[in-house]
Amino acid sequence: MLPQERRVVTEIPGPRSRELLTRRESAVARGLSIMLPVFVERAGGGVLIDADGNSLIDFGSGIAVTSVGNSAEQVAAAVAEQVRRFTHTCMMVTPYEGYLAVCEELNALTPGDHEKRSVLFNSGAEAVENAVKIARAHTGRRSVVAFDHGYHGRTNLTMALTAKNMPYKHSFGPFAPEVYRAPVSYPFREPLPISGEEAAERAIAVIDTQVGADNTACLVIEPIQGEGGFVVPAPGFLPRLAAYCRDNGIVFVADEIQTGFCRTGDWFACEHEGVVPDVVTTAKGIAGGLPLSAVTGRAEIMDAPHAGGLGGTYGGNPVACAAALGAIATMRELDLCARARRTGELLLTRLRQLADRHPVIGDVRGRGAMVAIELVHPGTKQPNPIATQAAAKACHAEGLVVLTAGTFGNVLRFLPPLVIPEDLLAQGLDIVAKALPTD
């Protein structure tokens, strides 16, 4: 493994990264943005090594992807072995055992002891889109309900499900029809204190009056919202929505793409409140950095589409499946759920201490290794995206990779690899502390 240390030997970005950035500007479409313009050459554990030799602390994990660390030993070994055997046949043409093994793992790991089926794709957006297809085939209904502040992808349907216009939806419409939005439980931004059950009843009233339960094929929700700002709903919100779906024949789809695979301290975030979804979508942390996603759900729901109705040329690619099996084995052997809980304790404790000294921090929230601070104008709840961007820029300059999020662009989110050493985590938090404004 690479030395687990922060080492800044040039300004960030350094000369070699700037040279590559110039090449990028003449070769890559403008619409693909870059948060931190350093070009990575090596990575492992909790660090990224850039083209100038800087060793950066990683609080992003490639947006919650490299939870087992970059180049995790079992992932790398499994990928190398699979590449030597074969790289592709297409599961729909000539199948292979790795695909079956990943589906068996997903069927066993996702919440609930009912009979399940899985199908594999490439990206989180593909998984969500196919979950909607499956729900529509199963129910014979067409309407889909998503939630305020939610994010589900960049395809046409998943942009329709996504709540935030800029940069995800702006100028790309019209979007898929029969998508409706309900209010989420966002404790920090509720006008008055409201319980999770009360927030759920508010959402249910919107669904009943604006959509109609009998017209609703599925409800799609992130147990903890990702791009929306790591919004953790009040206790009781998810269980009440799940019960409503169960009572009305609506498919409850848990989008666990960012929250899944040990990230929140459980294998899946729904487990925290004992919620058993009908369908779970996964991606990101599933395969240690290789592109893979899945839809897993109740057998009778998953088997509703006709033969040939689901698939894709690269879905469940054998190399990605090998990586997933290596990643899942690593999660078990290292007990990364426990590591995530420990990381969460360290993050939340330190960030709450910072909030006591920095009035710009309006809220500290999260679960496991999925934690965020929401920045506001002191003394108010008015979003402060300028301070957020300034803090992120200051962190980047000191060799700490952090990400922003939130509907209002005012959230700093922390998604370190679950294998990050505690001393490196502490160093990163020291940098965050120095980056925050004092008034």
C-alpha positions in Angstrom: 0.0 0.0 0.0 1.1 3.6 -0.6 2.4 5.5 2.4 -0.6 6.8 4.2 0.5 10.4 4.6 -0.3 13.9 3.3 2.6 15.3 1.3 2.4 18.6 -0.6 5.5 19.2 -2.7 4.1 21.7 -5.2 1.2 24.2 -5.4 -2.0 22.5 -6.1 -2.5 22.0 -9.0 1.1 21.6 -9.8 2.8 22.1 -13.2 2.3 18.6 -14.6 -1.4 18.7 -13.7 -1.7 22.1 -15.3 -0.1 20.8 -18.4 -2.6 17.9 -18.5 -5.4 20.3 -17.9 -4.5 22.3 -21.0 -4.7 19.0 -23.0 -8.0 18.2 -21.4 -9.5 21.6 -22.4 -8.7 20.9 -26.1 -9.9 17.2 -26.0 -12.8 16.8 -23.6 -16.2 18.3 -23.9 -16.8 21.4 -21.8 -19.9 20.0 -20.1 -17.7 17.6 -18.1 -16.6 19.7 -15.1 -13.7 19.1 -12.7 -13.9 19.9 -9.0 -10.1 19.7 -8.3 -7.9 19.9 -11.4 -5.1 17.5 -10.3 -4.4 14.4 -12.3 -4.1 11.2 -10.3 -1.4 8.6 -11.1 -1.7 6.3 -8.1 -4.1 5.8 -5.2 -4.6 3.5 -2.2 -6.0 3.5 1.3 -6.9 7.1 2.1 -4.5 8.9 -0.3 -4.4 10.0 -3.9 -1.0 10.7 -5.6 -1.1 13.3 -8.3 1.1 13.8 -11.4 3.3 16.2 -9.5 4.0 13.8 -6.6 1.6 15.4 -4.1 -0.1 12.9 -1.7 -3.6 14.1 -1.1 -5.9 13.0 1.7 -9.1 11.5 0.2 -12.3 12.6 1.8 -14.3 11.8 -1.4 -13.7 8.2 -2.4 -14.6 9.0 -6.0 -18.1 10.0 -4.7 -18.5 7.0 -2.3 -17.1 4.5 -4.8 -13.7 3.3 -3.4 -15.0 2.4 0.0 -12.6 -0.5 0.2 -9.8 1.9 -0.9 -8.3 2.2 -4.4 -6.5 -0.9 -5.6 -7.8 -3.0 -2.7 -5.8 -6.3 -2.8 -8.7 -8.7 -3.3 -10.3 -6.4 -5.9 -7.0 -6.1 -7.9 -6.3 -9.8 -7.7 -9.8 -10.8 -8.8 -9.7 -8.3 -11.7 -6.3 -9.5 -12.9 -7.4 -13.1 -12.8 -10.6 -12.4 -14.7 -8.9 -10.4 -17.4 -6.5 -13.3 -18.0 -9.5 -15.6 -18.5 -11.8 -13.4 -20.6 -13.1 -9.8 -20.5 -16.5 -10.0 -22.1 -19.1 -12.3 -23.7 -22.3 -10.5 -22.8 -24.5 -12.2 -20.2 -27.4 -12.2 -22.7 -25.4 -14.2 -25.2 -23.2 -16.7 -23.4 -23.5 -16.4 -19.6 -20.8 -16.8 -16.9 -20.7 -17.8 -13.2 -19.5 -14.4 -11.9 -22.7 -12.7 -12.7 -24.6 -15.4 -10.8 -22.3 -15.1 -7.8 -22.8 -11.3 -7.6 -26.6 -11.7 -7.8 -26.5 -14.4 -5.1 -24.5 -12.0 -2.8 -26.9 -9.2 -3.4 -29.9 -11.4 -2.8 -28.4 -12.4 0.6 -27.1 -9.0 1.7 -30.0 -6.7 0.9 -32.6 -6.2 3.7 -35.3 -8.9 4.1 -35.3 -12.7 4.1 -37.9 -13.0 1.3 -37.1 -14.6 -2.0 -35.2 -12.2 -4.3 -33.9 -11.7 -7.8 -31.2 -9.4 -9.1 -30.2 -7.9 -12.5 -26.9 -6.1 -13.2 -26.2 -2.9 -15.1 -23.4 -0.3 -15.4 -24.3 2.9 -13.6 -26.6 4.0 -10.8 -28.8 5.9 -13.2 -29.3 2.7 -15.2 -30.3 0.9 -12.0 -32.9 3.5 -11.0 -34.3 3.6 -14.5 -34.7 -0.1 -14.7 -36.2 -0.2 -11.2 -38.9 2.0 -12.5 -39.4 -0.2 -15.5 -39.7 -3.2 -13.3 -42.2 -1.5 -11.0 -44.4 -0.4 -13.9 -44.4 -3.9 -15.3 -45.3 -5.4 -12.0 -48.1 -3.0 -11.0 -49.5 -2.0 -14.4 -49.3 1.6 -13.2 -47.4 4.5 -14.7 -46.8 7.2 -12.1 -43.6 7.5 -10.1 -43.1 9.5 -6.9 -39.7 11.1 -6.0 -38.8 13.6 -3.3 -37.6 17.1 -2.8 -33.8 17.4 -2.8 -33.4 14.0 -4.3 -30.8 12.9 -6.9 -31.1 9.8 -9.0 -29.0 10.3 -12.1 -28.4 12.0 -15.5 -30.5 10.0 -17.9 -33.8 11.5 -19.1 -35.9 9.6 -16.6 -33.6 10.0 -13.7 -33.2 13.7 -14.4 -36.9 13.9 -14.1 -36.6 12.2 -10.7 -33.8 14.5 -9.7 -34.9 17.7 -7.9 -32.0 20.1 -8.6 -32.0 22.0 -11.8 -28.4 23.3 -12.0 -26.2 21.6 -13.2 -28.1 18.3 -13.6 -31.3 19.4 -15.6 -30.7 22.9 -16.9 -31.4 23.1 -20.7 -31.9 19.3 -21.1 -35.7 19.0 -21.1 -38.3 18.0 -21.8 -38.2 15.2 -19.3 -40.0 11.9 -18.9 -43.7 12.3 -17.9 -45.6 10.9 -15.0 -43.0 11.8 -12.4 -44.3 13.6 -9.3 -42.5 15.1 -6.3 -43.3 14.9 -2.6 -41.8 16.8 0.4 -39.0 15.0 2.2 -38.2 15.1 5.9 -35.3 17.7 6.2 -35.1 18.3 10.0 -32.7 21.3 9.7 -35.0 23.2 7.3 -38.4 22.4 8.7 -40.2 25.7 9.5 -41.4 24.1 12.8 -40.3 20.9 14.5 -42.0 17.9 13.0 -41.6 14.2 13.6 -40.7 11.7 11.0 -44.2 10.2 11.0 -45.7 13.7 10.6 -43.4 14.5 7.7 -44.4 11.2 6.1 -48.1 12.0 6.5 -47.4 15.3 4.8 -45.8 13.5 1.9 -48.6 10.9 1.7 -51.2 13.7 1.6 -49.4 15.1 -1.5 -49.3 11.7 -3.1 -52.9 11.0 -2.4 -54.2 14.3 -3.7 -51.8 15.0 -6.6 -51.2 11.5 -7.9 -53.5 8.9 -6.3 -52.2 5.7 -4.7 -54.0 3.6 -7.3 -52.0 5.3 -10.0 -48.6 5.1 -8.4 -46.3 2.3 -9.6 -43.4 3.1 -7.2 -41.9 5.5 -4.7 -38.2 6.1 -5.2 -36.2 7.5 -2.2 -32.7 7.7 -0.9 -32.6 6.6 2.7 -30.1 9.4 3.2 -30.0 11.9 0.4 -26.7 12.3 -1.3 -26.3 15.2 -3.8 -29.2 16.9 -1.9 -26.9 17.5 1.0 -26.7 14.3 3.1 -30.2 14.9 4.4 -31.0 12.4 7.1 -34.8 12.1 7.5 -36.3 12.2 11.0 -36.8 8.8 12.6 -40.1 7.2 11.5 -40.2 8.9 8.1 -39.0 5.9 6.1 -40.9 3.2 8.0 -44.2 5.1 7.6 -43.7 5.6 3.9 -42.8 1.9 3.5 -46.0 1.0 5.3 -48.1 3.3 3.1 -46.6 1.6 0.0 -47.2 -1.9 1.4 -50.9 -1.0 2.1 -51.5 0.4 -1.4 -49.6 -2.0 -3.6 -46.9 0.6 -4.4 -43.3 -0.6 -5.0 -41.0 0.9 -2.4 -37.7 1.5 -4.1 -34.7 2.4 -1.9 -32.0 4.1 -3.9 -29.0 2.9 -1.9 -26.5 3.8 -4.6 -24.5 6.2 -2.4 -25.5 4.8 1.0 -25.0 1.1 0.4 -22.2 -1.3 1.1 -21.2 -0.4 4.6 -21.0 3.4 4.0 -23.5 4.3 6.8 -22.4 1.7 9.3 -24.8 -1.0 8.1 -24.6 -2.9 4.8 -27.6 -0.7 3.7 -28.9 2.5 5.2 -32.5 1.2 5.4 -31.4 -1.3 8.0 -31.0 1.5 10.6 -34.7 1.6 11.1 -35.5 -1.9 10.0 -37.1 -0.9 6.7 -37.3 -3.7 4.1 -37.7 -2.2 0.7 -39.4 -4.0 -2.2 -36.6 -3.1 -4.5 -33.0 -1.8 -3.8 -30.8 -0.1 -6.3 -27.0 -0.2 -5.8 -23.9 1.0 -7.6 -20.9 3.1 -6.4 -19.3 1.1 -3.6 -20.4 -2.3 -5.1 -17.2 -3.0 -7.1 -14.2 -1.2 -5.7 -14.1 1.4 -8.5 -15.2 -0.6 -11.6 -18.6 0.3 -13.2 -21.3 -2.0 -11.9 -24.8 -1.5 -10.6 -27.8 -3.6 -9.7 -31.5 -3.8 -9.0 -32.4 -6.3 -6.3 -35.9 -7.0 -5.2 -38.8 -9.3 -4.3 -38.9 -12.2 -6.8 -42.4 -11.6 -7.9 -41.6 -8.0 -8.7 -38.3 -8.6 -10.4 -39.8 -11.4 -12.5 -42.6 -9.2 -13.9 -40.9 -7.9 -17.1 -41.0 -10.2 -20.1 -37.9 -12.2 -21.1 -35.6 -9.8 -23.0 -37.1 -6.8 -21.4 -34.1 -6.2 -19.2 -30.4 -6.2 -20.1 -27.6 -4.3 -21.8 -24.4 -5.2 -23.6 -22.1 -4.5 -20.7 -24.4 -5.0 -17.8 -22.7 -7.3 -15.3 -19.4 -7.3 -17.2 -17.3 -10.3 -16.0 -14.4 -8.1 -14.9 -16.7 -5.8 -12.9 -18.4 -8.8 -11.3 -15.0 -10.2 -10.2 -14.2 -6.8 -8.7 -17.5 -6.8 -6.8 -16.9 -10.2 -5.4 -13.4 -9.0 -4.2 -14.9 -5.8 -2.7 -17.6 -7.7 -0.8 -15.1 -10.2 0.5 -13.0 -7.2 1.7 -15.9 -5.6 3.4 -16.7 -8.8 5.3 -13.1 -9.6 6.3 -12.3 -6.1 7.5 -15.7 -5.5 9.0 -16.1 -2.3 7.2 -19.5 -1.7 8.7 -17.7 -1.3 12.1 -15.0 0.8 10.5 -17.7 3.1 9.1 -19.3 3.5 12.5 -16.0 4.4 14.1 -15.2 6.9 11.3 -18.7 8.4 11.8 -18.0 8.8 15.6 -14.7 10.6 14.9 -16.2 12.8 12.2 -19.3 13.8 14.1 -17.5 14.5 17.3 -14.9 16.8 15.8 -17.4 18.5 13.4 -19.8 19.3 16.3 -16.8 20.8 18.2 -16.1 22.9 15.2 -19.7 24.0 15.0 -19.5 25.3 18.5 -16.7 27.7 17.4 -17.7 28.5 13.9 -21.2 30.0 13.6 -21.1 29.5 9.8 -21.9 25.8 10.5 -25.6 25.6 10.7 -26.0 21.8 10.9 -23.8 18.7 11.4 -25.4 15.5 10.2 -24.9 12.1 8.8 -24.4 8.4 9.6 -21.3 6.3 9.5 -18.7 7.5 7.0 -21.3 9.7 5.3 -21.2 13.0 7.1 -21.7 16.7 6.2 -21.8 20.2 7.5 -24.3 22.7 6.1 -22.9 26.3 6.0 -25.2 29.3 6.6 -24.9 33.0 7.2 -24.3 33.1 10.9 -27.4 33.6 13.1 -29.7 32.5 10.2 -30.5 29.4 8.2 -29.8 31.3 5.0 -27.6 29.1 2.7 -24.0 30.2 2.3 -22.7 28.7 -0.9 -19.9 31.3 -1.1 -18.4 30.2 2.2 -18.8 26.6 1.2 -16.9 27.0 -2.0 -14.2 29.1 -0.3 -13.8 26.4 2.4 -13.6 23.6 -0.3 -11.0 25.6 -2.2 -8.9 26.1 0.9 -9.0 22.4 1.7 -7.9 21.5 -1.8 -5.0 23.9 -1.6 -3.8 22.1 1.5 -4.0 18.6 0.0 -7.4 17.5 1.2 -10.0 16.3 -1.3 -13.5 17.3 -0.2 -16.8 17.5 -2.1 -19.6 20.0 -2.0 -23.3 19.1 -2.2 -26.8 20.4 -1.4 -29.7 21.8 -3.3 -28.4 25.3 -2.4 -24.7 24.4 -2.9 -23.9 25.1 0.8 -22.9 21.6 2.1 -19.4 20.2 2.6 -19.7 16.4 2.5 -17.2 13.9 3.8 -16.9 10.4 2.3 -13.5 9.0 3.2 -12.6 5.4 2.2 -13.7 3.1 5.0 -10.1 1.9 5.3 -8.6 5.4 5.9 -6.2 5.4 8.9 -7.5 7.4 11.9 -4.4 9.7 12.0 -5.0 10.6 8.4 -8.7 11.3 9.1 -7.6 13.6 12.0 -5.2 15.5 9.8 -7.9 16.0 7.3 -10.2 17.4 9.9 -7.5 19.8 11.1 -7.4 21.2 7.5 -11.2 21.6 7.5 -11.0 23.5 10.8 -8.5 25.9 9.3 -10.5 26.3 6.1 -13.7 27.5 7.9 -14.4 31.2 8.4 -14.5 32.3 12.0 -17.4 34.8 11.6 
